[in-house]
Amino acid sequence: MAIPTDPEKRKYMFSDDMKFLQKVVIYHPKKDKFLSLRRPADAHSRANCWDLPGGNVLFGENYLDSLTKEIAEETSLKTKDVRPTQVVTNFEKGVYYLFIGYSCKAVSSIVKISEEHSEYKWVTKEEFLK
């Protein structure tokens, strides 16, 4: 396995035949809620959808460093107690997909979102599923 040969795929693929994606449920430091981020109307995928912080792990990146970087870039939050909660794999159209879900707790509730998202909310599970 090596870095993707197509330079465009290097932005989101781990290799030519593998995509490694991570998402994290970040719990509020004091309330029984977690952080949800809204993708902008002009997003290249899942426009206007609510999402969780996270992203693709690129070839050569350490998975935990990648997750920490995504949390900082997308929310500016410091977190603690990061734990894996789910691992899912799938093979589709010649690409192997690896997804790891995590949970953690925010140290503070002050969120500063990046241009990757248009809005954020601290929500309950029921609110998120609506």
N, C-alpha and C positions, 0 to 999 in steps of 0.2 A: 504494500500500500504506500502511496506517495501523494504529495500535494496535488490537487486537481490540475490537470493539464490545461483546461480552459480557464483563462484569467478571470472571467466573469463568475465562474463557479467558486473561485477562491474566497468570495465574499460570504458564502453561505454553506459550502460543502466541506466536509472533513477530508474527503478524497473524491476521486471520480465516481466511486460506487458506494459512498457512505455519507450520510448526513447525521450529525450528532447535535441534538437540541436539548436544552435545559430550561426549565421554568421553576419559579419559586413562589410559594405562598408566604408572604411576609405579614406576620401578625402584629397588630397594634401593640405598643408597649403596655397599655393599661386597659383597653377595651377588648371585648370579645369580637373583634373584626379583623379583616385582612385587607391588604391593598389591592385595588383593581385599577388598571390603566386603560384608557380608551385610545384606540388607534385613530389617527386623523382620517378625514374624508378622502384624502388623496393618497392614502397608504397603498403600496404596491400589492399587498395582500390583506384580506380581512378588514377592509376599510370600515370605520365607525364601530368596530367590534370591541367589546371589553376583553381584556387580556391580563396576563400575569407578567411580572418582570422576568426577563431571561433572554436567551438567544442561542445562536449557533456556536458550537465549539469548533474552532478552525484547526487545521493540521498543525501539530506541534504545540498547541496550547495545553496547559494544565487545566483540567476540568474545573477545579475549585477556583483557580485564578480567573478563569473565564467567567464563572458565575459571579464572583465578587466584583469584577469589572462591570458586568452588565447591570448589577444592582446599583452600583455607584453612578454609572452613566445615566440610567433611566430614572432614578429616584433620588439620588444624593443621600440615601439613607445608610447609616451604619447598622449592621445587624449582628446578632449573636445566635449561638446554638443552631447553626445550619446542619440539617439532617436530611439524608435522602429518604423519601417516602414512597417512591414509585419508580419502577424501571419497566419500560415497554420497548419491545423490538418489533420490527416489521420488515418484510422484504417485498418490494413492489416495483415493477418495471425496471428491474436490474439495479435498484438502489436499496441498500440496507439502511434502515432508519433505527437509530438508538435515541430514546427519550428518557431523561432522568428528571423526576420531579422532586423538589425539596420543600422543606418548611423551615422557617426561622422566625426570630422575633426582632422587631425594630428596636433600636436603642432610644430613638425619639420618634415623634409623629410628624416632624416637619419634613415635608416632601417637596422636592423641586424637580419637576419632570423635564425631560429633554424634548427636543423637537420630534422625536419618534412617537410621542403621544400628545393628545390634545387636552386630556382631562384626567383627573384621578379621583378616587373615592375610597374611603375606608368602609367596607361593606360586611354584612353577615353572609353566611353561606346561602341563605334563602334569597337575599337580595341579589347576589351574584348569579344565581341560577335563573332568576327572572329575566 
